[in-house]
Amino acid sequence: MNRKVLTIMVCCALAPALGSAETIRPVKDSKGELAGAMFSRPDAVKEKKDGNATTDVVTFTSSDSAFQTGMFRSGPAHEEVKGPDGFPYTEFLYFISGGMTLTSADGSVMVVHAGEAVTLPKGWTGTVDTKGYTKLYATYTPADIKK
């Protein structure tokens, strides 16, 4: 067998293994999932803390763990975010239902309703008050990148 034929045979034999790398695909949340079906998924994390029932579903985590998206539902709650480190990551929130009142450490107040969005920067301090909400979120924490 000549060298050229052997090389072609080896390449053909290895091609399926080389081509079996995981395909990266977009992640979609359907209208039904956004309407609440997502919270019935087996990977939904349900917790109850201080009388507040929450459900969290992570829909995507980047390979370096610095970026994450998901959907979160909360009942009524009051939370204080204190220093010195404050809020642990930068988070973009889009409210599907309900809303929240954010009172920053300087006393400024922001009210966010369903159909609106807000970004909480890493390090933010203040209080969060809500009668309940459902949100889509995206978080970014560059410090979480595995080095």
N, C-alpha and C positions, 0 to 999 in steps of 0.2 A: 504494500500500500504506500503510495507516495505521500509526501509530507503535506501537500495541499489538500488532499482528500481527508487525511487524518485531522487537519486543522478544522475543516468544514464540519466533520462529524463531531468533534469536541464542542465546537461552537453551537451546533444544533442541539446537542445533549444538554448543554448548560443554559441555553436560552430560556426555557421555562422557569428555571430557578432564578435567573437574573431578572426576568420580567415579572416575578411574583411579588415585587415590593408593593407595599400597601399604596393604593391609590388615594390621593387626598381629594375629598369631595366637599362641596358646600354643605352647610347645615341649615335646614329649613324647619320652621315651626308653622304648622298648618293653622288655618282659622279655627278648627275644632280644638286643637291643642291650646291655642291662645285664649279660647273661650272657657278654658278650665279643665279640659280632658288631660292636659299634661300633668296635673296634680294627682292623677290616678296611676301614673306610670310606676312600675316596680322600683325604679331608682329614686323616686321622690323621697326626700328626707323630711319627716314630720317631727316637730318638736313642740314641747309646751314648757315655757319658762316664765315664771312669775305671772301665771294666768294668761299669757299670750300664746296662742296656737299659731305656729308658722309651718309653711311647707315650702321647700326649696328644691328646684330641679335644675341641675347643671346641664346645659345643652352642648357646651363646648369648652375644652381646656386646651390651650396651645401646648405644643410639645415641650416648651421651656417653662411651662406653668405660670407665666407672667400675665397671661390674658385669659379671661374666662367670661362666658355668657350664660344666662339662665333666666328662669322665671321664679318669682318669689311671691308668696301670699302671706299676709300678716293680719292678725286680728288687732283690736285696740291695744295701743302700747305707748309708753313713755320711756325714752331712753336718754341717758346722759352720756355724751362722748367727751371724755376728759383728756387733758394733757398729761404728761408733756408730749406724748407721741400723737394723740388725737386719733382721727379716723385712720385705720391701718392701710388703706389703699385708695387709689382714685377709682371712683365708681360713677358710671353714667346710668341714670334711672329713667325709664319711660313708664308712666303710670297708665295702666289699662283701666283700672277702676280705683275709686277712693282717692286718697291723697295724703299729704302730710304737711305739717308745719315745722319748719327748720328755724331754730333760734340760735344764731351764732353767738360766740362768746362775747362779742361786743354789744349784744342786745338787738342787733338787726334781725328782722323776721321775714321769712320767705314762705309763702303758702304755695304748694304745688298740687294741682288737681289732675284728675283723669284727662288724658289727651295732651298732657304737658310733660316736659322732661327737665331734669336738673343734673348737674354734675357736682359730686362732692369730691373736692380735692383731698388727696392724702394729707393728713395732719389737721384737717378741719376739727374744731371743737365746738360744742354747743349741745342743744337738746333737740330730740326728734319726738313729735307728738302726732299720733294718728288714731283715727276711729277704725282703721283697717284699710288695706289696699292690696292691689295686685300689680306687680311691676315686672317689666323686662329689665334686665341689667347687664352691664358689661363692666368688668373690673380690670384694672391694669396695675400691676405691682412689679416694676422692673427689678426690685431687690429679690424677687422670687426666681429670677432667671438662674438656672443651674449653671455654675461656672466650671 
